[in-house]
Amino acid sequence: MNEKQRLLSLDVFRGLTIAAMMLVNNPGDWSNVYAPLLHADWHGCTPTDLVFPFFLFIVGVSIALALSKRVERGDAKSLLVRKILIRTLIIFVIGIFLSGFPFFNFSQIRIPGVLQRIALVYGATATLFVYTSWRTLLYTGVGLLLSYWGMMYLIPVPGGYPPNLEPTTNLGAWLDNTLLHGHLWSQSKVWDPEGILSTLPAIVTAIIGALAGLWMKNTKEPYQMLVGWFGVGAILVFLGLLWDLGFPINKKIWTSSYVLYTGGIALLMLAVVYWIVDVLQYKWWTKPFVVYGTNALIIFVLSGIIGQTRLLH
């Protein structure tokens, strides 16, 4: 299986994800929205809650495929990291631009956001990929999930609150409000669904993707690749549901159980797309999604600008 064929499945999956992201961000009429196009109120997971982790998972797969050859041929790591940091900064600045468009009131502009989180997750995961092995990536991911769980459950929240997972009084909300007061999600004002602390477990979503990308790169037989993806995906879903019993699945604070659950589903979805597109060779339907997938950032930005402009009328 050559590299071009393998990348087609990833572009299709990315295109499907960006199309879904546009749909849930711009459902047409916010007063009449189909339930699957809404996020869970707090704990729980709807189809809409799968979209963002799918995209971060794809970021991780892309990191593995894009950087593996450069690392293997001995490109200067300092040069690779400089390019990573420049790209991180560009994506972050575009995210700030979308947050401010069209009035750019910098005294209240939202600093966290979807593109900002993508930028930070990309920067952290790509840098780890350049400097570490797949084992270190795995151990780092496990460590981040366990550390986040411990912080949310063991550290008392300043202000007299015990450790908790409530929207406005959990440790992540306190950190967001302390460091970014006045620059948070307009619907909450005191916490942010793309906040500072919850970016740590979000990095693990991309690490899962990077490990999946390494499996793709190093596995020659398509069915061996599929068995690996399906097997690990099913295990991650099971572990996420199991952890949900003690650390509920929750997108807004990106809980560790949510990372495993959605990462597992992403692996299963990538396996299905790969099987249909690259193994069975059913490609007649893929063109629109390949276009979306290969122009994901441009399409997302234009969608955001159009959506913000529509709200002005």
Secondary structure, DSSP 4 states (H G I P E B T S, - for coil): --HHHHHHHHHHHHHHHHHHHHHHH--S-TTS--GGGS--SSSB--GGGGHHHHHHHHHHHHHHHHHHHHHHTT--HHHHHHHHHHHHHHHHHHHHHHHHTTT--TTT-----HHHHHHHHHHHHHHHHHHS-HHHHHHHHHHHHHHHHHHHHHSPBTTTBPS---TTTSHHHHHHHHHHTTSS-TTTSS--TT-STTHHHHHHHHHHHHHHHHHHHH---HHHHHHHHHHHHHHHHHHHHHHHTTS--BTTTT-HHHHHHHHHHHHHHHHHHHIIIIIS---TT-HHHHHHHHTHHHHHHHHHHHHHHHHT-
